[in-house]
């Protein structure tokens, strides 16, 4: 009888080890994050703002004298925006001085109804299938929160895990993805379906003052939004567009210049707005460099990592006080999805990290067509690359976002299949790329250039 005990124990141990290995493998499979689909919001045509409409809107602000108007319009001429961007309905209707809480809610609801409904229709999932809901809007944080408003509108389940992210700047999209990824890991091996909504409500931030550092937002920020559906279910990996390989977040708020690069404050007349300082491009480069220190070991091939190690060792042997490492991101990245925050930021990243014009073209063209749509901008950049048919199976795409604080968040995606959906770009993609995104519509306003003041923020 005793002789039978040992084989039984060995068999039990083998079964236990097999079960543990199977459970670990299942948890790894179900902790992956797949992008099933995404939809970029296209506002109605009656919300398009041309240069002439922008001039009329600015001239209605009696606080602005001739010098301020010249400065504002010259900023507009250099901002890189075209004639088809969108603003909230209130300012276009002449109510920019008396925007209400309801205006902000209406602006948000228009996005919810259009983009989220379109995403459910494309994926054939419904609101009751959603396990996790993450909403990121920076300037508008009502009570109840926007996540609750969406759950109420679509009748989502009582056990949906809802998160509302605010005040995180233009990089909040990847903050939301980080939340989703962590929830997927915590709930593994149970599959999770997550809905991420990234948009901005501009009505609460309509600045009407004369502080020049706070006028830049009027030239850059426009309406937009994106809804994305993600899953950890490996059974749905085959129909997913992309798979998330790595997500890295960096925050350089300890640096004074970076912290104050974008700042909400009151001007001399006690009018609240967002100040955008000249330190912004340098802050973006600093944050991107801090992010890359942790990202490159996971995205660059071994030969490039060996080259970097050799270069670092050689410079240390020469006892150089400042070690300069030139990272060739192209060795591990096929496409760059950069936040279209502004020409200055795009140019700074291109110059400091050795990118080519073709690498930043999607970001420039997105800025021209849609403007800076804050947290959703990278989804429009991604949609541009997809509409152009540039994303092929096996490609690696690096998504980079910048936000106040100052933050740089990045994530690496693996493209699962050839992508060619034109989405929100369907009616305009054939016009791009353009040789120049300069705004020539202001040329007829000759008085704009009647000044020697050239202290631009670009």
DRENMI-548068 format. One line per 10 residues: number of its first residue (from 0); for each residue z, y, x of N, C-alpha, C. Coordinates in steps of 0.02 Angstrom, whole numbers, plus 50000, padded with zeros to 5 digits. Layout:
% residues N
NUM	Z:Y:X:Z:Y:X:Z:Y:X  ... .
***
This chain:
% residues 458
0	50000:49939:50042:50000:50000:50000:50000:50063:50043  50040:50060:50097:50043:50118:50141:49976:50132:50175  49939:50076:50187:49874:50085:50220:49825:50124:50176  49835:50122:50111:49789:50159:50065:49805:50233:50062  49864:50252:50082:49885:50323:50076:49842:50368:50121  49830:50345:50183:49793:50386:50230:49722:50400:50206  49683:50351:50185:49615:50366:50159:49616:50412:50098  49666:50402:50055:49670:50445:49996:49684:50517:50016  49730:50526:50064:49745:50594:50088:49684:50626:50121  49648:50586:50162:49588:50612:50195:49535:50631:50143 .
10	49528:50590:50092:49479:50605:50040:49499:50668:50002  49564:50676:49988:49588:50736:49953:49576:50798:49995  49590:50792:50062:49578:50849:50106:49504:50867:50109  49461:50817:50111:49389:50829:50113:49366:50865:50050  49392:50842:49993:49374:50874:49929:49398:50947:49928  49460:50958:49952:49488:51025:49952:49448:51071:49998  49431:51046:50058:49391:51087:50104:49322:51102:50076  49292:51052:50044:49227:51062:50013:49231:51115:49958  49284:51110:49918:49292:51160:49864:49301:51230:49892  49343:51236:49945:49355:51301:49975:49291:51330:50005 .
20	49251:51286:50038:49188:51309:50067:49140:51331:50013  49138:51293:49958:49094:51310:49903:49116:51376:49871  49181:51385:49863:49207:51447:49834:49191:51507:49878  49201:51498:49944:49186:51553:49991:49112:51571:49988  49069:51519:49987:48997:51532:49984:48978:51567:49918  49011:51545:49863:48997:51577:49799:49018:51649:49798  49077:51663:49828:49101:51732:49831:49054:51775:49872  49028:51748:49928:48981:51787:49968:48917:51802:49929  48892:51751:49894:48830:51761:49856:48841:51812:49800  48897:51809:49766:48910:51853:49710:48939:51920:49730 .
30	48949:51931:49795:48971:51997:49817:48913:52038:49844  48852:52010:49842:48793:52049:49860:48779:52101:49806  48743:52153:49825:48727:52207:49778:48652:52215:49775  48623:52204:49716:48551:52209:49706:48536:52268:49659  48484:52305:49676:48459:52359:49633:48406:52330:49587  48424:52322:49523:48376:52295:49475:48321:52346:49460  48340:52407:49444:48291:52459:49429:48328:52526:49425  48289:52580:49424:48317:52647:49418:48266:52690:49381  48289:52742:49349:48246:52788:49312:48265:52859:49331  48216:52899:49351:48227:52970:49365:48211:53011:49303 .
40	48255:53055:49287:48249:53096:49226:48196:53150:49235  48152:53155:49186:48102:53208:49185:48116:53252:49124  48144:53312:49135:48159:53357:49078:48095:53376:49041  48102:53399:48979:48043:53420:48941:48008:53480:48972  47944:53487:48958:47903:53540:48988:47927:53610:48971  47961:53619:48913:47984:53686:48895:48042:53709:48938  48065:53667:48985:48118:53688:49031:48092:53700:49102  48025:53698:49111:47996:53714:49176:48004:53789:49190  48017:53804:49253:48025:53874:49273:47974:53891:49327  47930:53938:49312:47882:53962:49360:47912:54019:49400 .
50	47876:54041:49451:47900:54098:49491:47906:54160:49448  47857:54172:49405:47859:54231:49362:47920:54230:49317  47937:54171:49291:47996:54164:49248:48059:54176:49289  48060:54152:49352:48117:54163:49394:48127:54237:49410  48072:54272:49422:48075:54344:49434:48104:54380:49374  48079:54363:49314:48104:54395:49253:48178:54380:49242  48198:54319:49258:48268:54299:49250:48313:54339:49297  48291:54348:49358:48332:54386:49407:48334:54460:49389  48280:54487:49365:48278:54559:49349:48321:54575:49289  48338:54526:49248:48383:54538:49192:48455:54549:49214 .
60	48471:54527:49275:48538:54536:49302:48545:54608:49328  48577:54651:49291:48582:54722:49308:48627:54734:49369  48664:54683:49391:48704:54690:49451:48661:54693:49514  48602:54664:49510:48559:54659:49569:48518:54722:49577  48527:54756:49633:48485:54813:49650:48423:54791:49686  48382:54839:49708:48320:54822:49743:48332:54781:49805  48381:54797:49848:48392:54756:49908:48410:54683:49892  48453:54673:49841:48472:54605:49823:48413:54567:49793  48372:54600:49754:48314:54567:49725:48265:54547:49780  48254:54592:49828:48209:54575:49883:48234:54513:49921 .
70	48299:54515:49935:48329:54459:49971:48322:54393:49932  48337:54396:49868:48333:54336:49826:48263:54308:49822  48213:54353:49814:48145:54329:49806:48115:54305:49872  48137:54335:49927:48113:54310:49991:48144:54242:50008  48205:54232:49987:48234:54165:49992:48193:54115:49951  48175:54135:49891:48136:54092:49847:48069:54074:49879  48037:54123:49911:47971:54111:49941:47975:54061:49998  48034:54053:50029:48042:54009:50086:48081:53945:50069  48100:53937:50007:48143:53881:49988:48105:53815:49984  48038:53818:49977:47999:53756:49974:47992:53727:49904 .
80	48011:53765:49852:48004:53742:49783:47938:53764:49753  47910:53721:49709:47847:53735:49677:47856:53767:49609  47805:53759:49568:47802:53792:49503:47821:53746:49445  47847:53686:49460:47860:53638:49407:47932:53611:49407  47977:53649:49435:48047:53628:49432:48078:53647:49365  48140:53625:49352:48169:53633:49286:48237:53667:49289  48252:53708:49238:48316:53740:49230:48345:53722:49162  48410:53733:49152:48439:53722:49085:48407:53768:49034  48411:53749:48971:48379:53788:48918:48411:53856:48909  48477:53861:48919:48513:53924:48907:48485:53983:48946 .
90	48480:53979:49014:48452:54035:49052:48380:54051:49033  48341:54000:49018:48271:54012:49000:48266:54047:48932  48317:54038:48890:48318:54071:48825:48351:54140:48828  48370:54162:48889:48398:54229:48896:48473:54232:48885  48507:54175:48887:48580:54173:48875:48619:54158:48939  48591:54176:48997:48624:54158:49060:48693:54190:49069  48706:54246:49033:48770:54280:49040:48823:54254:48992  48803:54212:48945:48851:54189:48895:48844:54114:48883  48835:54075:48937:48830:54003:48930:48897:53974:48909  48896:53926:48865:48957:53898:48836:48969:53826:48860 .
100	49026:53800:48841:49043:53730:48855:48992:53684:48820  48969:53703:48762:48921:53662:48725:48854:53660:48762  48835:53715:48795:48774:53715:48834:48777:53661:48889  48834:53655:48922:48843:53605:48974:48839:53534:48944  48870:53524:48886:48868:53459:48854:48796:53442:48833  48761:53490:48806:48691:53478:48786:48648:53460:48845  48660:53494:48902:48622:53479:48962:48634:53407:48985  48697:53385:48981:48713:53317:49001:48686:53266:48952  48691:53281:48887:48668:53234:48836:48593:53222:48840  48555:53273:48857:48482:53264:48863:48466:53213:48916 .
110	48502:53214:48971:48492:53164:49024:48514:53095:49001  48573:53091:48969:48599:53026:48947:48551:52991:48900  48526:53028:48852:48483:52998:48800:48417:52975:48830  48388:53014:48875:48322:52998:48901:48325:52945:48956  48361:52957:49010:48359:52914:49068:48393:52847:49056  48452:52847:49025:48488:52785:49015:48452:52740:48966  48427:52769:48913:48389:52729:48864:48326:52699:48897  48293:52738:48939:48234:52713:48973:48251:52657:49021  48308:52661:49054:48328:52608:49100:48343:52543:49063  48378:52547:49007:48392:52487:48968:48327:52456:48942 .
120	48280:52498:48922:48216:52472:48897:48177:52436:48953  48179:52464:49013:48142:52434:49069:48172:52368:49092  48238:52362:49090:48271:52303:49118:48288:52250:49066  48282:52268:49002:48298:52224:48946:48372:52204:48944  48413:52246:48975:48486:52240:48966:48508:52293:48916  48568:52284:48888:48594:52332:48841:48661:52359:48862  48687:52409:48827:48752:52439:48844:48809:52389:48844  48805:52338:48800:48859:52288:48797:48859:52240:48856  48806:52241:48896:48802:52198:48955:48835:52230:49016  48849:52295:49012:48874:52332:49070:48948:52316:49082 .
130	48964:52295:49143:49033:52282:49163:49066:52342:49196  49026:52381:49234:49053:52438:49272:49008:52498:49259  49040:52555:49245:49005:52618:49234:49033:52670:49282  48988:52700:49322:49009:52752:49369:48964:52814:49357  48996:52870:49343:48961:52933:49330:48981:52983:49384  48932:53015:49416:48949:53068:49464:48913:53133:49446  48953:53183:49429:48932:53251:49414:48982:53297:49448  48958:53344:49487:49004:53383:49529:49036:53442:49493  48996:53483:49459:49021:53548:49434:49048:53546:49363  49044:53489:49329:49064:53487:49259:49109:53427:49249 .
140	49171:53439:49231:49220:53386:49223:49260:53397:49158  49230:53381:49100:49263:53396:49036:49315:53343:49018  49348:53354:48963:49398:53307:48936:49380:53292:48863  49368:53229:48843:49368:53169:48884:49314:53171:48939  49321:53128:48988:49274:53129:49044:49205:53107:49022  49156:53121:49063:49086:53105:49047:49075:53030:49042  49112:52990:49081:49106:52918:49076:49127:52894:49006  49180:52924:48979:49200:52906:48910:49149:52930:48860  49119:52987:48871:49068:53013:48825:49008:52965:48823  48989:52938:48881:48933:52891:48883:48952:52825:48850 .
150	49013:52802:48865:49035:52740:48833:49038:52746:48758  49058:52805:48733:49060:52816:48660:48990:52819:48631  48945:52854:48665:48876:52863:48639:48840:52796:48633  48850:52752:48682:48813:52689:48682:48854:52630:48656  48916:52642:48637:48957:52588:48609:48970:52532:48658  48991:52549:48718:49003:52498:48770:49067:52458:48755  49074:52403:48790:49130:52358:48778:49197:52391:48796  49250:52364:48766:49317:52391:48778:49341:52378:48850  49314:52326:48882:49338:52308:48949:49293:52335:49004  49246:52381:48988:49203:52409:49040:49246:52450:49088 .
160	49236:52441:49153:49272:52479:49203:49235:52544:49215  49263:52600:49192:49229:52665:49194:49261:52709:49248  49218:52739:49289:49240:52784:49342:49202:52850:49336  49238:52905:49343:49208:52971:49339:49220:53008:49405  49166:53022:49442:49170:53053:49508:49147:53126:49503  49188:53172:49527:49170:53243:49525:49191:53277:49590  49159:53334:49605:49177:53373:49663:49160:53343:49730  49117:53291:49732:49101:53257:49795:49036:53282:49825  49004:53333:49795:48944:53360:49824:48883:53317:49813  48829:53335:49849:48765:53301:49839:48764:53230:49865 .
170	48816:53208:49900:48818:53140:49926:48853:53091:49879  48867:53113:49819:48909:53072:49774:48874:53008:49750  48808:53006:49753:48773:52945:49732:48796:52885:49772  48800:52893:49838:48820:52836:49879:48895:52824:49875  48933:52874:49857:49004:52862:49842:49009:52815:49782  48967:52827:49732:48966:52784:49673:48945:52713:49691  48894:52707:49734:48872:52640:49755:48928:52604:49793  48967:52641:49832:49023:52612:49868:49075:52585:49819  49088:52623:49766:49134:52600:49714:49109:52536:49683  49045:52535:49665:49015:52476:49634:49020:52416:49680 .
180	49004:52426:49744:49006:52371:49792:49077:52342:49799  49126:52386:49800:49195:52363:49806:49218:52325:49744  49196:52348:49685:49214:52312:49624:49181:52243:49624  49119:52239:49647:49084:52175:49649:49120:52126:49695  49144:52150:49752:49180:52107:49798:49246:52084:49768  49280:52129:49732:49345:52112:49703:49338:52061:49647  49284:52064:49610:49274:52019:49552:49236:51956:49569  49212:51950:49630:49176:51890:49650:49221:51829:49642  49195:51770:49620:49125:51754:49611:49096:51769:49542  49131:51805:49501:49103:51823:49436:49049:51876:49444 .
190	48988:51866:49418:48935:51915:49424:48952:51980:49387  48929:52036:49414:48944:52102:49386:48879:52140:49375  48875:52175:49319:48818:52220:49305:48845:52291:49302  48818:52335:49344:48845:52403:49350:48792:52455:49335  48813:52506:49299:48769:52563:49283:48795:52624:49320  48752:52655:49361:48770:52715:49399:48727:52773:49375  48760:52827:49356:48725:52887:49332:48739:52944:49380  48686:52974:49406:48692:53029:49454:48654:53090:49429  48690:53144:49416:48656:53204:49392:48699:53265:49408  48675:53323:49390:48713:53385:49397:48703:53427:49335 .
200	48757:53459:49313:48754:53505:49257:48759:53576:49285  48704:53613:49280:48699:53678:49313:48730:53735:49273  48738:53726:49208:48761:53782:49166:48828:53811:49189  48877:53771:49209:48941:53801:49231:48936:53838:49298  48883:53828:49336:48878:53859:49402:48825:53913:49406  48810:53946:49350:48758:53998:49349:48787:54063:49376  48778:54075:49441:48807:54133:49475:48770:54197:49457  48808:54249:49439:48778:54312:49418:48799:54371:49464  48826:54355:49523:48850:54408:49568:48798:54428:49620  48822:54464:49671:48777:54493:49722:48792:54468:49792 .
210	48838:54422:49801:48853:54395:49867:48794:54353:49892  48766:54372:49949:48704:54340:49973:48713:54266:49990  48771:54248:50016:48782:54177:50033:48788:54134:49970  48798:54165:49912:48805:54128:49850:48741:54130:49808  48691:54167:49832:48627:54170:49796:48581:54111:49811  48592:54079:49868:48546:54026:49889:48543:53969:49838  48600:53954:49806:48599:53902:49756:48552:53916:49698  48543:53980:49681:48496:53998:49627:48425:53980:49646  48410:53980:49710:48342:53966:49733:48329:53891:49741  48382:53852:49752:48373:53781:49770:48386:53732:49713 .
220	48441:53742:49676:48464:53691:49630:48425:53692:49564  48404:53633:49543:48367:53625:49482:48392:53563:49444  48371:53557:49381:48394:53503:49339:48359:53437:49357  48397:53384:49352:48371:53317:49365:48427:53267:49357  48410:53204:49366:48461:53152:49360:48429:53084:49367  48469:53034:49381:48443:52966:49390:48494:52916:49363  48469:52863:49333:48510:52807:49309:48488:52744:49346  48536:52708:49374:48521:52647:49412:48563:52589:49387  48532:52531:49384:48566:52470:49362:48569:52421:49420  48630:52399:49437:48641:52355:49494:48678:52293:49472 .
230	48670:52240:49510:48703:52177:49492:48723:52139:49555  48772:52096:49548:48792:52050:49602:48771:51979:49587  48735:51969:49532:48714:51902:49511:48655:51879:49554  48665:51827:49596:48610:51803:49639:48551:51776:49598  48564:51755:49536:48510:51730:49495:48460:51784:49476  48482:51848:49479:48438:51904:49463:48408:51936:49526  48424:51907:49585:48399:51936:49647:48324:51936:49652  48292:51886:49620:48219:51881:49624:48183:51937:49588  48213:51964:49535:48181:52018:49497:48205:52087:49519  48253:52089:49565:48279:52153:49589:48228:52187:49635 .
240	48231:52253:49636:48186:52291:49679:48210:52290:49751  48275:52297:49762:48301:52300:49830:48370:52268:49833  48390:52252:49895:48456:52224:49907:48492:52269:49957  48555:52285:49941:48595:52328:49984:48621:52288:50044  48603:52311:50104:48625:52276:50164:48690:52306:50192  48693:52372:50197:48751:52404:50228:48759:52474:50200  48821:52496:50188:48836:52564:50165:48891:52592:50210  48879:52652:50237:48927:52684:50282:48939:52755:50259  49002:52776:50259:49021:52844:50240:49055:52879:50298  49040:52943:50308:49071:52983:50360:49090:53050:50332 .
250	49149:53075:50353:49174:53139:50329:49200:53178:50389  49171:53237:50401:49191:53278:50459:49229:53340:50436  49269:53332:50383:49306:53389:50354:49356:53419:50403  49375:53383:50455:49422:53410:50503:49393:53469:50542  49326:53474:50545:49294:53530:50578:49290:53589:50531  49313:53647:50553:49317:53706:50509:49249:53728:50484  49199:53730:50529:49132:53752:50509:49101:53704:50459  49111:53639:50470:49083:53590:50425:49118:53593:50357  49184:53602:50357:49222:53605:50295:49200:53664:50251  49185:53720:50282:49168:53781:50244:49093:53792:50236 .
260	49052:53743:50255:48979:53751:50250:48958:53764:50178  48988:53728:50131:48976:53738:50059:49045:53746:50027  49056:53802:49995:49124:53817:49971:49121:53853:49904  49160:53829:49856:49166:53863:49792:49221:53915:49797  49205:53976:49780:49253:54031:49787:49234:54088:49741  49275:54140:49740:49260:54201:49703:49235:54254:49752  49185:54293:49730:49160:54347:49772:49203:54409:49764  49180:54465:49792:49220:54527:49790:49231:54553:49719  49187:54533:49672:49193:54554:49602:49226:54500:49559  49258:54451:49591:49294:54397:49556:49247:54353:49515 .
270	49184:54347:49536:49136:54303:49504:49133:54238:49544  49143:54182:49511:49145:54118:49545:49075:54092:49559  49066:54065:49619:49002:54035:49637:49011:53989:49697  48955:53962:49722:48956:53917:49779:48925:53953:49839  48964:53960:49891:48941:53993:49952:48909:53941:49998  48848:53953:50020:48812:53909:50066:48802:53946:50131  48835:53925:50184:48836:53962:50247:48783:53938:50296  48773:53979:50348:48723:53962:50399:48743:53902:50441  48805:53881:50436:48828:53823:50474:48806:53757:50443  48775:53760:50385:48757:53699:50348:48714:53651:50389 .
280	48657:53673:50419:48616:53626:50457:48654:53591:50513  48695:53629:50550:48734:53599:50604:48786:53550:50577  48815:53567:50520:48864:53521:50490:48830:53456:50469  48769:53461:50443:48732:53401:50423:48717:53356:50482  48696:53387:50537:48681:53348:50598:48745:53316:50625  48800:53354:50626:48863:53327:50651:48885:53266:50609  48880:53273:50543:48902:53219:50499:48856:53158:50505  48790:53170:50512:48743:53115:50520:48756:53078:50585  48770:53115:50639:48785:53083:50703:48848:53040:50698  48900:53066:50664:48961:53027:50655:48948:52964:50614 .
290	48904:52970:50565:48887:52912:50524:48849:52859:50564  48801:52882:50606:48760:52836:50644:48800:52795:50694  48854:52823:50719:48895:52786:50768:48918:52720:50738  48930:52719:50674:48954:52658:50641:48897:52618:50610  48841:52652:50596:48786:52619:50561:48740:52580:50608  48723:52608:50666:48670:52580:50708:48683:52507:50729  48746:52486:50741:48754:52415:50761:48729:52366:50708  48724:52389:50646:48704:52344:50591:48630:52350:50572  48596:52401:50597:48527:52412:50575:48476:52409:50632  48498:52418:50694:48450:52418:50750:48444:52348:50780 .
300	48385:52331:50806:48377:52266:50838:48415:52261:50903  48424:52201:50928:48464:52189:50988:48435:52225:51049  48369:52227:51055:48339:52259:51114:48354:52334:51116  48356:52367:51057:48372:52438:51056:48445:52450:51071  48489:52405:51047:48560:52412:51062:48573:52402:51136  48537:52356:51168:48544:52345:51240:48520:52406:51278  48466:52437:51255:48440:52498:51288:48492:52554:51284  48522:52562:51225:48573:52614:51217:48634:52600:51261  48654:52537:51265:48712:52519:51307:48697:52533:51380  48636:52517:51401:48617:52528:51471:48614:52603:51486 .
310	48588:52643:51439:48584:52715:51450:48654:52745:51453  48697:52722:51410:48766:52748:51410:48801:52730:51476  48794:52668:51498:48827:52646:51561:48800:52685:51621  48734:52695:51623:48704:52731:51680:48730:52803:51683  48734:52837:51626:48757:52906:51626:48831:52910:51644  48870:52859:51626:48940:52858:51645:48947:52847:51720  48903:52805:51748:48906:52793:51820:48888:52856:51859  48845:52899:51829:48828:52962:51860:48881:53015:51849  48933:52996:51812:48990:53039:51798:48970:53104:51762  48924:53096:51716:48904:53154:51676:48958:53169:51624 .
320	48974:53232:51618:49026:53251:51570:49003:53243:51498  48939:53259:51486:48911:53251:51419:48859:53195:51420  48874:53142:51385:48828:53086:51381:48781:53095:51322  48717:53096:51334:48667:53106:51281:48631:53040:51268  48637:53016:51207:48606:52953:51187:48551:52968:51136  48490:52950:51152:48434:52959:51106:48422:52894:51068  48439:52894:51004:48433:52835:50963:48364:52835:50929  48328:52780:50939:48262:52773:50907:48272:52734:50841  48284:52772:50787:48297:52740:50723:48238:52701:50696  48178:52719:50719:48118:52686:50694:48115:52612:50713 .
330	48153:52592:50764:48153:52521:50783:48187:52477:50731  48228:52507:50689:48263:52466:50638:48252:52489:50567  48215:52544:50559:48205:52574:50492:48130:52586:50481  48105:52565:50423:48035:52576:50406:48025:52640:50367  48073:52658:50325:48066:52717:50282:48132:52755:50281  48127:52822:50277:48186:52865:50274:48187:52902:50207  48241:52891:50171:48250:52923:50106:48304:52977:50114  48283:53037:50135:48330:53092:50151:48342:53136:50090  48404:53156:50082:48421:53203:50029:48381:53268:50037  48348:53289:49984:48305:53349:49986:48348:53410:49972 .
340	48396:53424:50017:48443:53478:50006:48414:53547:50020  48365:53552:50064:48335:53616:50082:48294:53608:50145  48250:53655:50157:48206:53651:50215:48246:53649:50279  48298:53690:50283:48337:53695:50345:48368:53628:50363  48397:53593:50314:48428:53528:50327:48376:53476:50346  48321:53475:50312:48267:53427:50327:48242:53437:50398  48229:53500:50417:48204:53516:50484:48255:53497:50537  48320:53510:50524:48372:53495:50573:48377:53420:50586  48375:53380:50533:48379:53307:50541:48317:53282:50577  48259:53307:50559:48196:53287:50592:48198:53301:50666 .
350	48220:53361:50685:48221:53381:50755:48272:53342:50796  48332:53335:50771:48386:53307:50810:48384:53231:50815  48347:53198:50771:48346:53125:50773:48275:53097:50784  48230:53140:50808:48165:53117:50830:48121:53088:50776  48127:53113:50715:48085:53088:50660:48018:53124:50660  47968:53092:50632:47902:53122:50625:47895:53155:50557  47843:53195:50550:47832:53230:50486:47821:53180:50430  47789:53124:50444:47779:53074:50391:47845:53045:50367  47896:53045:50411:47962:53018:50391:47997:53063:50341  47988:53128:50348:48022:53176:50304:47977:53202:50248 .
360	47915:53179:50248:47868:53201:50195:47894:53188:50125  47920:53127:50109:47944:53117:50041:47998:53166:50020  48042:53185:50068:48095:53233:50052:48066:53302:50040  48019:53324:50080:47988:53390:50071:47952:53394:50005  47914:53342:49988:47875:53343:49926:47921:53340:49865  47977:53304:49871:48026:53302:49817:48057:53370:49806  48073:53405:49861:48100:53473:49855:48050:53519:49821  47986:53511:49836:47935:53554:49805:47927:53539:49731  47925:53476:49713:47912:53457:49643:47974:53465:49598  48034:53446:49624:48093:53443:49581:48148:53492:49602 .
370	48144:53519:49663:48200:53559:49688:48256:53515:49712  48313:53545:49727:48372:53508:49746:48409:53488:49682  48404:53425:49664:48437:53400:49603:48505:53370:49618  48534:53391:49675:48602:53370:49694:48606:53294:49703  48652:53261:49671:48666:53191:49685:48607:53144:49671  48562:53164:49628:48507:53120:49609:48446:53128:49654  48447:53175:49701:48386:53191:49738:48357:53132:49776  48401:53089:49805:48375:53033:49844:48337:52983:49800  48354:52980:49736:48318:52935:49692:48248:52961:49678  48239:53027:49675:48172:53055:49669:48131:53043:49733 .
380	48164:53048:49791:48131:53034:49854:48109:52960:49856  48153:52916:49835:48137:52845:49832:48079:52833:49784  48080:52867:49727:48027:52859:49677:47960:52884:49705  47961:52936:49747:47900:52960:49779:47869:52906:49823  47910:52874:49864:47885:52822:49908:47858:52763:49868  47893:52747:49813:47869:52692:49771:47804:52710:49737  47799:52772:49711:47738:52794:49677:47678:52794:49724  47689:52807:49788:47636:52806:49838:47620:52735:49862  47657:52686:49838:47644:52616:49857:47663:52601:49929  47712:52637:49956:47731:52628:50027:47784:52575:50038 .
390	47819:52555:49985:47874:52507:49993:47848:52436:49982  47848:52397:50036:47823:52329:50034:47880:52279:50045  47868:52219:50023:47919:52167:50030:47937:52158:50104  48002:52157:50117:48027:52149:50185:48040:52214:50222  48019:52271:50193:48031:52336:50225:48106:52353:50222  48126:52395:50270:48195:52418:50273:48195:52493:50261  48236:52516:50214:48237:52586:50195:48308:52614:50203  48313:52670:50240:48377:52702:50251:48384:52762:50205  48435:52761:50163:48449:52815:50116:48505:52859:50145  48492:52924:50151:48539:52970:50183:48555:53027:50136 .
400	48619:53039:50123:48640:53094:50080:48690:53139:50117  48687:53203:50101:48733:53252:50130:48769:53288:50073  48832:53305:50084:48869:53340:50031:48925:53382:50059  48950:53427:50018:49004:53472:50038:49063:53433:50063  49100:53463:50109:49160:53429:50134:49173:53433:50208  49130:53413:50254:49060:53396:50244:49051:53321:50252  49009:53291:50211:49001:53219:50210:48929:53199:50223  48921:53141:50257:48856:53108:50263:48867:53035:50245  48833:53012:50194:48837:52942:50173:48769:52910:50179  48766:52850:50206:48703:52815:50215:48708:52744:50189 .
410	48651:52716:50171:48648:52645:50155:48579:52618:50172  48579:52556:50195:48517:52522:50213:48498:52473:50158  48436:52478:50134:48410:52433:50082:48356:52388:50111  48354:52326:50089:48299:52280:50102:48256:52277:50040  48191:52290:50047:48145:52289:49990:48128:52217:49974  48141:52196:49912:48131:52127:49892:48060:52109:49873  48022:52158:49849:47953:52146:49827:47913:52210:49832  47847:52203:49829:47804:52262:49832:47817:52306:49771  47828:52372:49783:47845:52418:49729:47790:52470:49720  47772:52483:49658:47717:52530:49646:47724:52567:49579 .
420	47785:52569:49552:47797:52604:49488:47797:52680:49501  47757:52718:49463:47753:52790:49474:47808:52829:49439  47837:52801:49387:47895:52832:49355:47886:52905:49338  47936:52946:49357:47935:53017:49341:47880:53054:49378  47851:53025:49430:47798:53057:49469:47729:53044:49440  47724:53009:49385:47659:52986:49360:47608:53043:49351  47630:53101:49327:47583:53155:49313:47570:53201:49371  47603:53190:49429:47595:53237:49484:47586:53204:49553  47593:53138:49558:47593:53106:49623:47526:53115:49659  47471:53119:49622:47405:53125:49653:47396:53192:49688 .
430	47438:53242:49673:47433:53308:49705:47467:53310:49773  47505:53257:49788:47545:53256:49849:47520:53203:49897  47532:53213:49963:47569:53268:49994:47527:53332:49999  47560:53389:50000:47528:53453:50009:47533:53475:50082  47482:53509:50106:47483:53533:50175:47537:53586:50184  47548:53627:50133:47599:53679:50137:47636:53683:50071  47702:53691:50075:47743:53699:50015:47767:53771:50008  47738:53817:50046:47757:53887:50041:47739:53914:49972  47782:53957:49945:47771:53987:49880:47729:54050:49887  47666:54045:49865:47621:54102:49868:47620:54142:49804 .
440	47657:54120:49754:47656:54154:49689:47691:54222:49692  47731:54233:49745:47766:54297:49751:47724:54350:49787  47664:54331:49810:47623:54378:49848:47605:54440:49807  47599:54432:49741:47579:54489:49700:47635:54539:49691  47697:54518:49709:47753:54565:49706:47761:54597:49775  47719:54646:49789:47716:54674:49856:47780:54708:49877  47818:54733:49829:47880:54769:49846:47933:54723:49876  47924:54656:49868:47973:54609:49894:47975:54613:49970  47918:54622:50002:47914:54623:50074:47924:54692:50103  47942:54740:50062:47951:54809:50085:48021:54819:50113 .
450	48036:54782:50167:48102:54787:50199:48098:54756:50267  48142:54778:50311:48146:54749:50378:48203:54698:50383  48239:54690:50329:48295:54643:50329:48268:54571:50328  48281:54534:50381:48255:54466:50385:48311:54415:50397  48370:54432:50372:48428:54389:50384:48429:54332:50333  48382:54286:50340:48377:54230:50293:48425:54174:50313  48439:54132:50266:48480:54073:50279:48436:54012:50296  48371:54021:50302:48328:53965:50318:48306:53969:50390 .
***
